[in-house]
């Protein structure tokens, strides 16, 4: 019984550390930014608070905790999982292409968000230093320097893996959410009328009385829900139940704190940095410890988001929508704990660039929101399409209503485009362009290679093998599919007569399930020729050598193809450059270097 209770609370505490950092640090800046756009009187404050509460209910609880989290593959969630579920259900190729494009867009927006979130979280926390006596006149450049140093340290320690520090994250975030709850409750006691904001009619009245200006305020209200998509995206790390249980605690803490901040605004309409001012007015002695706690919470929020970016990129690599990159596994027992160096350092450079470009957290808020609402809208469309094709058709009206609300928030955010919002699209366009060029380039390259079918290949192979000049031992040849022979194999065996006593075609297929490994050894598809097929889930870490040994294959040499692309097409030139810079198949799967033989094939595209 005790262990059950421990795992129940342990799961909740871990979820708070690994999933809720981003949404949990939103109270630092959300109301501060919104109050620069509206009057601090009772009608406006209650209207804004009501919008915040109902945004958390509809866009996080209903869309993610209830609807999205009911759609998973072996416990995994995220945009790529939605794409895999949807493509299985779709009949026409055109619909599948549309679902694929939506997934590309959703992944790109999430990756773009991965740059802005650490920048705004760390910068907004560091700006609280200005309320420390004696530091009121601290230059913004000094604050940016402190924020940049924190970011550098955060990214430098990524290679150790979140598994090493995850145990400390949960308890710190429990203290953070407790501090938010207590400070909110103390403030509410001073102005209890603020609790009325829970009623949705205040939100309706605010939108009704403020017209278009009120509608555009939604673009800042959405800041309270940033990080809500992590509930679904991080489902594979901890499982569905602990995340949903933790969300109810987090939701209460957030609502209480936002209401407390609203009560503080009603008493101090001139207040600027609202959360920090509220805590400082309540317990001046504890202000510096609270500021240190805030900085810790933003570091954890950024850490969770970076881990999420690694997971998304890894899913993209294994489902072949992103090029192969060097992946390091940082945990012996958690499959999801990975480190991708190229992604890590690109993110760090982008985060520091964004901090320097925007200078202040309120300026960053002008760019923030577009990517989040875009991701939510795409999730809404894909969920509606999935529910309409399954037995859960009763969920379609709910998913459709949520999607319409997502669209309203997205339209409200469009006015941010000229004020820096375009940066979230610029950041998202880079992974989107890479995905489109990579997937199309791979298809075009495969067509240009003109592979042979197995039966035609075997006619020449059998004649050469029968001559008996075969090299002792076993040679492995990597192919995409067993029944299709790539040009480099033809070059090796048919043209160069490199033929072993035992030759094995090895093919690896990634399935649309997250985890599962199945192998099949087909003996004698030709004289002295076997085929070894590996079917593995897209999140699965593979040790191909181990799988081969288990099936009695002890290789002497491993052959693989390298394509040298010759093209005058500018798009394919970009594709060729990406291909040259990315890791090849054997590097990605960490095969023994001493046995490798790369065979170059020149291809015209």
TORRO-638110 format. One record per residue: x, y, z of N, C-alpha, C in turn; residue in three letters. Coordinates in steps of 0.001 Angstrom, whole numbers, plus 500000, padded with zeros to 6 digits. Layout:
N
XYZXYZXYZALA ...
//
This chain:
605
500833498788500000500000500000500000500867501261500000UNK 501940501176500838502831502330500961503514502632499620UNK 503968501569498931504652501782497646503696502360496608UNK 502420501934496666501417502490495743501274503988495967UNK 501164504378497249501041505799497593502292506564497184UNK 503464505921497390504728506575497022504791506801495514UNK 504393505769494732504451505925493278503389506924492798UNK 502235506979493496501176507938493157501712509363493300UNK 502249509665494513502768511020494762504079511247494031UNK 504890510172493891506159510298493162505926510691491719UNK 504905510090491091504563510416489699504121511861489555UNK 503330512334490529502846513721490504504028514688490640UNK 504938514398491595506086515293491832507006515329490605UNK 507267514151490010508112514106488807507472514892487658UNK 506134514750487513505417515476486450505572516981486621UNK 505497517434487875505629518872488128506994519373487668UNK 508017518524487823509365518922487435509625518831485946UNK 509068517806485295509421517554483896508404518083482884UNK 507170518336483311506115518699482352505595520135482537UNK 505493520577483801504754521823484064505622523056484305UNK 506909522962483967507790524110484172507372525315483366UNK 507055525109482090506730526216481183505427526908481593UNK 504344526132481718503052526732482094503109527251483536UNK 503930526607484369504049527004485784504759528323485990UNK 505588528726485007506292530012485147505587531152484403UNK 504463530854483759503693531902483058503229533040483980UNK 502870532777485273502429533885486137503477534986486337UNK 504756534694486015505798535711486186505523536896485267UNK 505061536623484040504945537720483065503547537962482501UNK 502622536975482612501336537095481899500565538367482263UNK 500222538550483547499414539726483925500199541027483787UNK 501512540984484006502351542185483834502220542701482406UNK 502261541772481429502161542156480008500746542628479685UNK 499717541881480161498324542237479830497967543617480371UNK 498441543942481584498038545216482210498660546444481540UNK 499636546229480646500146547381479879499162547755478764UNK 498178546860478492497228547082477385495844547538477850UNK 495584547459479151494216547722479612494200548479480939UNK 493043549070481286492926549859482531492896548927483747UNK 493527549366484858493528548506486047492292548687486944UNK 491084548884486323489876549032487153489199547663487344UNK 488203547622488245487581546345488645486997545581487449UNK 486279546287486559485625545615485427486653544933484523UNK 487740545667484211488761545113483320489534543969483986UNK 489901544162485267490682543140485975489884541838486086UNK 488598541937486462487765540726486578487584540054485217UNK 487424540865484171487268540325482814488507539562482364UNK 489686540171482597490968539535482224491161538229483001UNK 490903538265484321491075537064485162490143535946484701UNK 488912536331484344487939535341483875488427534692482569UNK 488985535522481667489539534999480408490687534023480685UNK 491540534359481654492683533493481998492187532147482530UNK 491236532198483482490722530964484093490103530060483027UNK 489307530647482137488606529835481140489515529394480000UNK 490583530136479764491595529693478789492279528432479318UNK 492609528442480613493235527261481232492283526062481216UNK 490987526330481410490002525230481411489831524654480010UNK 489607525539479013489270525057477661490501524568476893UNK 491563525394476864492702525077475993493698524097476615UNK 493709523996477948494651523037478551493897521817479073UNK 492889522047479937492198520897480535491409520111479484UNK 490556520803478709489707520088477745490529519598476554UNK 491288520532475912491996520151474673493094519130474922UNK 493925519367475938495082518472476136494835517366477157UNK 494407517744478380494261516727479442493162515712479116UNK 492052516174478501490938515255478237490971514663476827UNK 491054515537475810490937515031474433492247514441473904UNK 493305515269473827494556514811473201495149513611473934UNK 495119513647475285495763512580476039495009511247475978UNK 493821511270475372493115509996475144493614509343473854UNK 494455510090473093495013509576471841496507509358472018UNK 496923508137472168498356507854472336498719506562471641UNK 500022506365471392500512505097470846501516504545471833UNK 501151503457472511502004502852473541502489503897474537UNK 501555504781474923501887505765475948502578507006475432UNK 502904507056474124503584508235473572502552509222473038UNK 502911510529473100502025511563472557502804512547471707UNK 502108513566471176502772514601470385502233514653468968UNK 502653515698468236502151515945466878502470514781465938UNK 503681514216466042504063513121465132503208511880465405UNK 502865511650466675501978510524467027500598510744466407UNK 500070511974466496498771512291465873498821512007464377UNK 499934512399463740500091512168462300500050510664461993UNK 500786509859462787500840508412462555499454507775462728UNK 498699508245463749497340507705463975496444508078462802UNK 496530509352462381495625509879461356495878509234459992UNK 497148509076459621497471508522458292496922507099458144UNK 496909506348459254496345504980459221494841504998458922UNK 494164506077459345492704506143459216492248506734457883UNK 493166507434457186492770508148455969492793507238454752UNK 491833507470453860491711506628452659492565507202451514UNK 492375508493451196493014509048450000494415509579450295UNK 495241509536449250496611510033449351496655511529449595UNK 495673512254449048495629513714449208495399514094450672UNK 494493513357451330494223513607452756495451513285453607UNK 496145512186453260497356511797453990498441512857453828UNK 498543513426452604499534514482452350499208515721453187UNK 497900516034453310497457517179454120497806516946455594UNK 497557515720456081497877515380457479499383515481457719UNK 500165515022456721501628515102456821502100516545456903UNK 501489517418456051501879518837456056501516519490457391UNK 500324519156457927499911519696459238500921519309460321UNK 501369518049460275502344517570461264503657518332461122UNK 504114518527459868505347519297459622505224520689460244UNK 504066521312460004503826522679460491503813522705462020UNK 503108521726462609503014521653464075504367521445464724UNK 505168520526464153506512520252464681507389521498464553UNK 507306522176463404508126523383463173507790524480464170UNK 506496524682464421506074525720465373506552525388466781UNK 506479524099467155506971523680468482508472523919468614UNK 509222523633467532510670523832467563510997525330467629UNK 510217526153466928510403527611467006510121528117468410UNK 509088527541469020508705527869470402509830527513471374UNK 510608526476471022511717526021471857512818527048472012UNK 512816528068471152513793529155471262513236530278472135UNK 511962530637471917511383531805472610511105531501474079UNK 510662530275474406510303529956475795511456530134476781UNK 512652529532476544513737529766477504514112531245477608UNK 514077531948476469514463533367476463513524534197477333UNK 512207534050477139511244534874477899511201534446479373UNK 511302533137479640511219532652481028512394533155481857UNK 513620532943481343514815533335482106514893534853482239UNK 514636535568481135514738537042481153513726537664482112UNK 512475537152482111511441537733482995511777537493484465UNK 512391536331484775512771536042486168513921536947486611UNK 514914537109485729516090537934486057515685539399486255UNK 514653539846485518514194541245485656513661541545487055UNK 513314540502487803512871540689489189513983541203490093UNK 515249541143489617516382541665490411516247543166490669UNK 515493543850489793515341545313489925514588545712491190UNK 513868544755491802513117545087493021513955544866494280UNK 515205544397494109516108544260495264516654545646495597UNK 516568546092496865517071547428497233518531547610496799UNK 518777548714496114520128549013495632520349548617494185UNK 519457547752493642519608547318492244518523547892491335UNK 517794548919491857516662549491491094517104550037489733UNK 518328550582489667518790551227488426519673550317487575UNK 519581549005487813520388548048487052520056548150485563UNK 521096548314484755520889548490483307520335547207482683UNK 519510547386481630518913546227480954519997545323480360UNK 521092545944479887522208545163479334522788544210480362UNK 522861544668481638523366543825482733522448542644482977UNK 521123542899482908520142541815483106520241540788481989UNK 520423541279480741520543540362479595521793539495479754UNK 522881540119480257524127539375480467523925538244481488UNK 523234538559482604522946537545483639522102536413483032UNK 521052536804482268520167535810481642520940534935480654UNK 521853535562479879522641534818478888523587533825479579UNK 524195534247480703525103533364481458524332532154481982UNK 523109532402482523522263531294483018521962530319481864UNK 521607530896480691521287530062479523522491529216479105UNK 523694529832479092524916529105478692525145527915479631UNK 525038528147480952525231527059481924524193525958481715UNK 522944526376481469521867525406481260522175524491480072UNK 522615525089478953522864524295477743524152523477477839UNK 525148523988478567526409523251478710526184521912479418UNK 525253521904480405525053520685481198524065519700480579UNK 523574520030479367522599519128478730523163517739478450UNK 524473517672478110525031516385477703524987515350478824UNK 524861515805480086524784514862481208523434514146481240UNK 522420514761480585521088514141480544520207514585481695UNK 518919514771481417517989515251482450517778514215483542UNK 518065512965483235517886511900484234518685512196485506UNK 519882512802485319520774513072486455520215514142487387UNK 519483515104486795519000516218487617517485516197487842UNK 516789515275487163515319515227487235514819515018488658UNK 515589514279489453515144513991490824515013515272491651UNK 515812516301491295515743517570492049514656518492491502UNK 514287518298490220513315519201489590511962519193490294UNK 511439517973490511510095517826491082509926518571492391UNK 510778518300493422510634518995494706510734520521494588UNK 511638521026493711511763522491493544510454523056492981UNK 509863522351491987508607522841491400507442522715492375UNK 507488521716493268506454521612494314506534522853495218UNK 507765523253495580507960524464496405507471525687495630UNK 507769525734494323507359526867493475505828526982493431UNK 505134525873493143503667525924493067503046526215494443UNK 503693525736495511503216526050496874503344527541497143UNK 504493528128496719504713529573496906503678530378496116UNK 503370529933494885502346530619494068500991530566494780UNK 500651529384495322499348529204495990499247530083497237UNK 500278530035498084500242530792499352500191532295499082UNK 501060532786498181501068534231497895499731534670497298UNK 499140533800496450497831534109495859496736534161496910UNK 496710533163497808495684533121498870495767534339499786UNK 496997534704500195497193535864501086496630537126500426UNK 496886537279499130496407538463498412494884538445498240UNK 494309537238497981492847537124497806492127537510499104UNK 492695537130500251492070537448501551491888538964501701UNK 492847539732501141492747541209501213491637541778500348UNK 491310541113499224490245541586498306489460540371497821UNK 488598539790498680487926538529498313486980538626497123UNK 486541539847496756485580539997495630486168539484494317UNK 487503539364494258488167538944493021487775537519492616UNK 487276536723493571486883535324493288485724535274492288UNK 484969536366492178483865536429491196484351536165489770UNK 485647536422489529486203536288488168486091534868487626UNK 485855533880488498485714532489488033484496532351487117UNK 483509533217487299482301533167486455482634533635485032UNK 482236532850484011482594533216482628481914534492482132UNK 480850534957482838480140536134482305481024537386482336UNK 482027537419483242482959538553483273483812538583482003UNK 484197537407481513484981537319480269484137537797479092UNK 482858537361479065481946537744477978481737539253477984UNK 481494539832479186481287541283479298482520542058478847UNK 483710541565479217484959542243478833485084542296477307UNK 484835541164476643484941541108475178483865541971474519UNK 482664541991475133481524542754474591481789544264474676UNK 482281544718475849482471546159476080483717546722475400UNK 484715545850475137485976546367474582486153546114473092UNK 485189545435472491485209545244471033486497544638470512UNK 487017545243469423488208544724468759489435544769469667UNK 489552545834470455490700545964471378490681544813472395UNK 489471544473472880489318543355473819489689542030473184UNK 489320541889471886489643540655471161491156540491471042UNK 491869541590470756493321541514470610494033541231471932UNK 493360541528473063493939541201474382494109539682474519UNK 493298538903473776493427537434473801494839536997473426UNK 495522537806472586496878537440472155497867537461473311UNK 497534538208474393498388538193475591497830537223476639UNK 496509537049476649495891536100477592496437534689477354UNK 496718534357476071497200533004475730498526532696476432UNK 499246533717476878500523533486477576500328532602478808UNK 499124532622479398498872531802480595498831530309480255UNK 498620529972478973498481528557478581499702528029477831UNK 500743528875477667501938528393476964502569527269477784UNK 502891526203477118503407525026477835502327523992478056UNK 501077524335477736499972523378477886500146522169476977UNK 500778522406475798500988521299474847501960520253475392UNK 502746520623476423503715519679477019503010518502477700UNK 501767518695478152501020517600478786500974516398477848UNK 500692516689476557500545515625475564501900515208474993UNK 502736516215474672504033515919474049504937515088474964UNK 504851515322476288505729514619477241505086513380477863UNK 503954512945477297503222511819477870504084510554477956UNK 504994510388476982505836509192476954506859509132478071UNK 507190510297478658508204510312479721507671509668481004UNK 506419509983481354505914509592482681504601508831482652UNK 503917508837481521502604508183481466501481509189481656UNK 500279508780481239499136509690481203498632510062482598UNK 498455509036483466497802509277484760498546510267485660UNK 499882510098485888500568511045486776500498512489486274UNK 500546512665484922500513514028484362499152514662484608UNK 498066513888484381496719514447484590496487514754486074UNK 496929513837486955496778514088488406497518515355488803UNK 498754515490488319499562516671488662498913517942488119UNK 498289517848486916497688519037486303496611519642487215UNK 495820518814487888494760519369488742495348520195489884UNK 496470519748490454497158520535491495497712521832490896UNK 498365521699489733498980522857489072497905523872488682UNK 496786523373488148495677524251487738495193525090488929UNK 494983524439490076494518525165491272495536526229491704UNK 496828525846491701497884526793492099497896528008491172UNK 497778527758489853497818528853488870496618529776489021UNK 495426529182489129494203529999489252494257530863490517UNK 494651530246491651494738530994492917495741532137492787UNK 496890531874492141497902532926492018497440534051491100UNK 496810533694489972496315534740489062495253535602489757UNK 494345534963490518493325535727491254493999536627492293UNK 495040536096492956495788536897493933496458538098493289UNK 497046537889492098497671539013491380496623540049490992UNK 495432539545490589494335540467490249493924541302491443UNK 493820540664492620493469541382493855494531542439494165UNK 495802542100493934496903543050494192496790544260493253UNK 496417544017491976496266545120491007495144546058491454UNK 494034545478491945492908546314492395493330547219493558UNK 494225546726494412494707547539495550495845548474495137UNK 496625548066494111497793548861493674497759549028492160UNK 496846549867491647496680549963490187497941550422489442UNK 498872551067490166500085551577489485501208550530489421UNK 501009549340490014502063548309490088502516547888488689UNK 503819547643488565504382547266487257504675545759487185UNK 505704545307487901506099543890487837505258543124488865UNK 504072542660488455503003542346489409503334541209490378UNK 503767540046489880504043538918490784505124539292491799UNK 506225539878491315507329540242492213506908541326493209UNK 506149542328492725505686543413493616504769542855494698UNK 503893541907494313502943541312495259503691540558496368UNK 504662539723495974505414538939496970506238539866497859UNK 506842540902497253507674541837498037506830542586499068UNK 505587542935498697504714543668499631504244542759500778UNK 504165541434500494503689540492501521504797540130502515UNK 505952539720502005507071539309502883508383539857502323UNK 508726541120502626509949541717502069511204540891502373UNK 511243540246503558512437539477503953512661538255503066UNK 511553537696502565511666536473501758511751536772500252UNK 511881538064499890511850538406498463513022537793497693UNK 514247537912498258515422537381497539515338535852497414UNK 514983535090498497514791533642498303513731533325497249UNK 512642534141497204511587533918496202512140534161494795UNK 512977535213494645513573535509493342514475534353492888UNK 515259533798493813516135532655493489515300531429493105UNK 514172531248493823513245530147493507512671530337492099UNK 512338531597491759511781531914490437512787531584489337UNK 514048532005489558515082531723488557515264530208488398UNK 515239529471489531515346527991489480514187527405488674UNK 512979527928488928511779527417488225511879527673486722UNK 512418528850486320512524529150484876513598528283484220UNK 514662527966484990515699527074484455515099525684484213UNK 514277525224485175513622523911485046512644523925483871UNK 511913525044483708510962525174482588511710525076481265UNK 512844525768481179513644525749479953514209524352479712UNK 514660523706480787515225522357480699514198521375480131UNK 512970521456480663511905520552480203511633520771478720UNK 511682522047478303511393522345476906512513521841475985UNK 513769521983476443514906521500475651514805519977475480UNK 514484519261476580514311517799476509513205517452475522UNK 512131518265475553511009518064474623511444518240473181UNK 512293519249472923512805519493471563513637518293471097UNK 514491517764471994515281516577471649514365515419471255UNK 513291515209472032512349514109471752511680514286470395UNK 511244515539470105510567515824468826511525515563467666UNK 512774516056467799513765515872466731514050514381466532UNK 514155513638467644514436512204467551513289511474466839UNK 512045511838467184510885511253466483510955511589464997UNK 511350512841464691511471513280463295512538512504462540UNK 513664512211463212514761511455462579514306510034462261UNK 513704509385463258513357507968463078512135507755462183UNK 511310508804462002510198508675461039510597509261459674UNK 511899509561459533512511510005458263511991511340457754UNK 511486512196458653511088513535458185512193514551458478UNK 513219514133459238514387514984459501515653514186459186UNK 516743514884458804517985514153458514518571513499459756UNK 519401512483459538520041511786460658521022512729461365UNK 520997512702462697521942513489463498522542512578464557UNK 523703512974465072524360512170466096523546512269467388UNK 523105511122467893522278511086469109523044510346470201UNK 523123510958471387523743510287472542522647509924473537UNK 522730508717474082521743508249475057522326508471476456UNK 521631509263477271522193509700478556521706508886479741UNK 520841507913479483520325507096480579520348505631480164UNK 520694504765481098520731503330480788519348502699480898UNK 518425503369481627517113502735481855515932503548481334UNK 516146504837480969515040505627480415515278505840478925UNK 514443505234478080514636505317476636514514506747476119UNK 513725507575476823513437508926476335514554509922476631UNK 515558509516477427516618510450477812517718510459476750UNK 517719511519475921518697511601474833519303512999474790UNK 520429513108474073521096514396473891521524514495472429UNK 521153515591471767521537515809470361522350517102470320UNK 523662516949470238524581518086470346524292519205469356UNK 524079518866468076523867519899467051522623520733467361UNK 521576520073467867520337520783468230520581521661469463UNK 521309521126470437521585521835471691522289523169471433UNK 523388523128470649524167524355470429523436525332469511UNK 522665524823468547521858525722467686520828526459468531UNK 520187525728469474519200526342470372519829527431471228UNK 521021527158471788521691528137472655521966529436471896UNK 522529529312470689522840530499469877521558531292469597UNK 520483530565469223519206531216468905518608531911470130UNK 518682531266471330518115531847472562518833533149472917UNK 520172533145472868520931534366473208520660535465472167UNK 520576535074470881520261536042469821518912536706470075UNK 517904535893470446516548536426470703516547537356471919UNK 517297537001472976517392537868474166517969539242473800UNK 519058539231473012519719540488472620518807541290471692UNK 518103540588470789517240541257469809516061541964470475UNK 515399541273471426514180541820472028514423542624473310UNK 515555542440473961515969543197475146515140542957476408UNK 513794543111476324512936542999477519511930541859477355UNK 511468541340478522510515540228478457509176540666477861UNK 508768541960478128507477542392477550507571542527476033UNK 508782542854475506508968542879474045508901541463473482UNK 509482540529474237509447539127473814508025538592473784UNK 507201539068474720505796538632474766505081538999473472UNK 505580540055472781504982540467471502505230539410470426UNK 506320538642470568506608537594469579506033536254470010UNK 505653536175471288505257534899471883503760534693471723UNK 503345533508471429501900533236471348501488532702469995UNK 502108533244468932501743532798467582502035531307467391UNK 503237530898467783503623529491467618502736528583468469UNK 502453529045469703501647528235470638500229528044470105UNK 499592529154469690498210529055469190498163528274467876UNK 499213528426467050499287527656465803499334526164466083UNK 500166525772467062500287524353467446498960523829467979UNK 498306524626468845497019524210469427495951524034468347UNK 495940524961467376494954524900466290495177523642465439UNK 496446523350465123496776522148464330496382520884465091UNK 496679520856466400496281519707467234494766519523467189UNK 494039520644467289492564520618467244492040520031465944UNK 492607520470464799492180519958463479492422518445463398UNK 493647518030463794494001516609463670493155515726464591UNK 492878516224465817492028515449466746490619515301466198UNK 490076516395465650488713516356465087488658515329463957UNK 489691515339463085489741514379461973489814512936462491UNK 490597512717463558490741511362464109489429510893464743UNK 488835511755465609487592511356466303486458511068465315UNK 486434511814464191485343511618463216485479510275462479UNK 486657509654462578486892508379461877487005507191462833UNK 486693507416464108486779506310465088485425506142465787UNK 485404505275466796484156505035467538483860506187468508UNK 484816507117468649484621508231469599484007509456468915UNK 483020509223468034482428510332467263481764511380468153UNK 481338510978469374480686511926470288481655513030470739UNK 482970512785470554483956513806470939484143514868469850UNK 483626514599468629483834515517467504483315516932467801UNK 482043517107468294481575518474468563482453519214469580UNK 482941518483470614483785519119471643485108519543471003UNK 485726518615470224487011518918469574486857520073468587UNK 485717520099467896485451521153466913485301522513467604UNK 484570522530468730484387523784469492485730524309469991UNK 486565523411470502487896523794470995488741524348469843UNK 488649523698468664489425524141467490489009525542467054UNK 487701525823467120487200527168466763487767528215467739UNK 487815527870469030488384528780470037489888528967469782UNK 490577527860469443492003527953469074492190528938467922UNK 491293528827466916491379529697465742491199531168466141UNK 490265531426467071490041532809467544491323533367468177UNK 491985532558469012493241532990469634494332533201468582UNK 494360532317467565495368532439466503495162533735465721UNK 493899534050465385493591535291464646493980536507465497UNK 493671536443466807494035537555467710495542537763467733UNK 496297536666467608497764536758467645498375537293466363UNK 497599537274465270498148537726463987498562539198464025UNK 497920539992464913498298541418464963499693541615465562UNK 500260540517466150501624540598466693502679540515465601UNK 502275540090464381503246539871463307504197541060463094UNK 503672542309462939504609543420462702505425543808463941UNK 504999543375465153505679543781466394506687542735466880UNK 507160541890465979508137540879466382507586539467466289UNK 506263539353466088505648538024465978506194537235464803UNK 506651537999463773507183537318462590508408536469462938UNK 509055536779464069510240536003464446509891534553464779UNK 508710534328465365508332532939465666508116532166464365UNK 507638532887463305507463532235461998508813532022461316UNK 509730532996461469511086532852460891511775531636461513UNK 511682531545462857512316530424463566511698529086463157UNK 510350529071462993509662527820462612509925527460461151UNK 510187528486460305510361528216458865511629527413458583UNK 512635527536459483513902526816459243513686525297459329UNK 513131524757460465512873523303460471511853522879459422UNK 510869523743459121509852523380458116510512523192456750UNK 511387524154456363512074524054455069512952522800455027UNK 513653522512456132514518521318456179513685520056455991UNK 512507519988456691511660518788456592511113518585455179UNK 510635519674454555510057519571453211511141519164452207UNK 512304519848452261513396519534451317513910518114451557UNK 514050517725452823514601516394453147513687515268452666UNK 512375515366452968511452514273452591511307514177451073UNK 511202515334450399511069515311448930512378514861448279UNK 513494515339448834514811514977448305515074513489448415UNK 514690512888449558514888511449449763514132510642448707UNK 512878511095448446512059510385447444512684510515446045UNK 513110511753445712513696512002444385515009511237444219UNK 515802511181445307517082510464445273516852508967445033UNK 515867508413445710515565506982445598515172506638444155UNK 514380507556443537513981507337442129515200507428441204UNK 516098508407441487517287508624440639518282507484440734UNK 518308506774441850519277505686442055519014504480441159UNK 517776504383440660517363503265439788517794501899440362UNK 517251501497441504517630500202442078517093499026441236UNK 517689497848441423517253496633440704516307495826441574UNK 515389495101440936514574494192441745515401492935442032UNK 515063492229443120515864491106443612516028489995442563UNK 514943489684441850515005488570440876516023488844439772UNK 516036490072439251516989490445438188518414490373438729UNK 518612490880439959519936490874440599520445489436440768UNK 519548488523441174519946487140441471520475486391440237UNK 520026486766439035520506486111437803522025486240437689UNK 522532487490437902523985487717437812524688487197439056UNK 524065487397440215524676487006441497524995485502441513UNK 524031484684441093524199483218441142525379482768440266UNK 525539483418439097526632483055438188527992483345438830UNK 528102484540439488529365484942440113529662484038441308UNK 528637483751442121528840482917443314529295481503442930UNK 528745480996441812529033479616441373530495479435440958UNK 531199480556440608532608480465440202533505480007441358UNK 533031480218442613533753479719443788534906480589444265UNK 535078481822443710536152482718444171535635483586445326UNK 534961482988446279534288483767447317535195483989448528UNK 535050485190449128535898485571450263535362484873451519UNK 536262484260452331535778483599453565535151484626454531UNK 534124484176455253533482485041456244532133485552455784UNK 531602486544456542530258487085456269530345488583455960UNK 529705488991454875529624490419454524528203490914454691UNK 528057492056455348526722492664455515526548493786454496UNK 525362493874453917525035494944452978523735495595453445UNK 523790496901453753522569497582454205521718497994453009UNK 520448497604453056519488497960451998518241498549452650UNK 517472499307451860516241499863452425515163498788452523UNK 515034497996451444514073496876451426514782495656450842UNK 514455494473451340515143493243450903514947492972449414UNK 513748493239448895513456492876447498513906493948446497UNK 514528495035446995515022496081446094516519496259446371UNK 517348496077445353518811496094445540519377497448445095UNK 520010498194446015520536499520445659521784499429444768UNK 522098500513444015523233500490443069524568500143443699UNK 524829500566444969526149500293445551526375498787445725UNK 525297498009445990525410496551446135525740495935444765UNK 525107496452443721525368495977442352526840496253441997UNK 527313497459442375528706497851442102529679496900442812UNK 529390496619444100530267495752444904530295494322444364UNK 529103493721444243529000492278443962529119491972442469UNK 528334492667441639528283492322440207529502492872439466UNK 529799494190439694530891494789438916532266494473439503UNK 532383494524440841533700494338441460533939492907441951UNK 532924492049441854533033490645442296533445490507443765UNK 532993491483444607533247491369446055532101490529446617UNK 532355489263446780531288488358447199531841487416448282UNK 531113487320449376531572486530450531530916485158450519UNK 531458484260451362530840482935451471529408483059451965UNK 529219484023452905527850484326453364527615485827453208UNK 526578486187452492526219487597452280524854487832452923UNK 524731488931453671523453489200454358522980490613454023UNK 521759490695453454521114491996453243520421492389454552UNK 520781493547455089520166494003456356519281495210456067UNK 518008495114456444517095496256456260516474496636457601UNK 516310497945457804515693498454459035514468499267458673UNK 513329498880459220512080499626458989511575500148460322UNK 511282501448460361510691502044461563509176501965461440UNK 508527501402462458507064501272462446506441502530463047UNK 505121502659462950504477503843463529504053503621464981UNK 504592502579465610504444502402467060505698502984467712UNK 505597503568468931506796504140469550507835503082469921UNK 507377501967470548508334500957471020507928499564470556UNK 508932498741470277508720497348469868509807497009468852UNK 510459495863469015511489495427468062511184493994467649UNK 511063493795466323510860492437465793511918492183464724UNK 512529490999464755513541490669463742513143489396463005UNK 513622489293461749513298488097460960514504487789460067UNK 515019486573460169516137486156459325515608485197458262UNK 515645485648457012515197484795455896516431484146455275UNK 516570482861455436517764482162454946517606481777453460UNK 518747481798452761518851481336451378517813481961450434UNK 517810483304450393516993483950449338517748483819448014UNK 519037483445448133519902483096447002520999482210447584UNK 521826481615446749522914480767447257523884481639448058UNK 524062481297449346524962482087450200524449483484450485UNK 523164483707450270522581485040450491521384484941451433UNK 521451485665452566520354485721453533519836487154453629UNK 518655487292454199518088488633454430517715488763455903UNK 518141489863456528517843490096457954517022491383458060UNK 515779491237458490514872492403458579514668492796460033UNK 514760494099460297514493494631461644513318495601461536UNK 512273495332462298511131496262462406511144496834463813UNK 511349498142463914511491498759465246510627499993465372UNK 510107500240466586509335501444466877510185502690466697UNK 509532503825466386510305505033466043511032505672467225UNK 510720505262468468511457505785469616512480504774470150UNK 512582503647469450513406502535469952514901502778469711UNK 515718502532470757517175502576470625517645501199470187UNK 518381501147469088518752499842468532520234499549468661UNK 520561498301468982521927497804468898521898496717467825UNK 522149497137466561521989496225465418522947495039465522UNK 524187495317465968525176494231466112524678493139467054UNK 524085493569468173523563492627469178522448491774468570UNK 521556492419467804520444491702467163520973490681466161UNK 522016491066465422522605490150464438523210488925465127UNK 523977489186466210524632488087466941523594487117467498UNK 522479487689467996521403486868468565520839485907467506UNK 520925486328466237520416485501465136521531484740464417UNK 522690484663465066523792483854464523524537484482463365UNK 524504485806463247525236486484462166526457487182462767UNK 527660486692462429528925487296462907529629487875461681UNK 529527489172461492530019489784460258531526490038460293UNK 532125489994459095533545490317458945533687491765458466UNK 532762492160457614532794493517457045531362494009456831UNK 531178495360456942529838495954456759529924496970455627UNK 529148496762454571529108497705453433527867498602453554UNK 528046499855453172526885500768453121527110501761451983UNK 526021502323451493526096503227450335526220504691450735UNK 527018505426449987527122506889450154526800507488448791UNK 525869508436448768525482509031447484526217510352447280UNK 526864510485446139527497511751445756526565512399444733UNK 525851513441445162524775514012444335525327515097443412UNK 525007514966442114525386515967441115524086516581440594UNK 523919517899440785522661518540440381522856520023440102UNK 522031520543439208522046522002438954520811522655439584UNK 519885521801440090518661522306440732519017522909442102UNK 518686524211442356519079524852443625518500524164444864UNK 517271523623444759516650522941445913517398521651446222UNK 517729520887445151518451519631445384519883519892445848UNK 520428521068445500521757521436446019521701521613447542UNK 520604522240447999520421522384449460520297520998450086UNK 519506520123449426519330518750449914520683518033450002UNK 521508518197448960522824517546448926523707518053450070UNK 523624519369450356524403519964451451523957519397452794UNK 522623519325453007522084518766454265522562517318454415UNK 522512516568453303522896515148453343524373514983453696UNK 525211515887453142526657515818453439526939516120454913UNK 526178517081455474526419517517456861525839516549457892UNK 524805515812457499524137514937458481524887513616458615UNK 524668512962459757525300511656460000524720510639459022UNK 525540509661458597524954508624457746524373507507458614UNK 523740506580457957522998505511458638523858504757459656UNK 525090504401459248525927503573460125526454504355461328UNK 526704505697461125527136506527462270525991506662463267UNK 524795506850462736523616507029463589523366505784464440UNK 523577504615463846523324503363464570524562502809465274UNK 525635503614465296526862503294466062527387501881465780UNK 527624501620464485528191500324464085529727500393464193UNK 530422499264464381531877499297464617532660499862463426UNK 533409500919463658534129501645462607535117500734461870UNK 535779499830462602536822498977461995536276498056460903UNK 534968497776460931534389496841459950533697497562458782UNK 533628498893458825532812499623457860533524499881456536UNK 532774499741455449533263500065454111532178500864453392UNK 532425502165453211531449503008452498531706502946451002UNK 530647502756450215530775502668448754530039503859448139UNK 530793504677447384530231505920446828529545505629445493UNK 528314506173445346527587506083444072527300507506443607UNK 527702507851442406527410509198441883526010509201441297UNK 525214510190441720523799510244441306523493511608440703UNK 522809511581439562522351512846438961520905513056439339UNK 520614514242439903519223514552440301518725515744439504UNK 
//
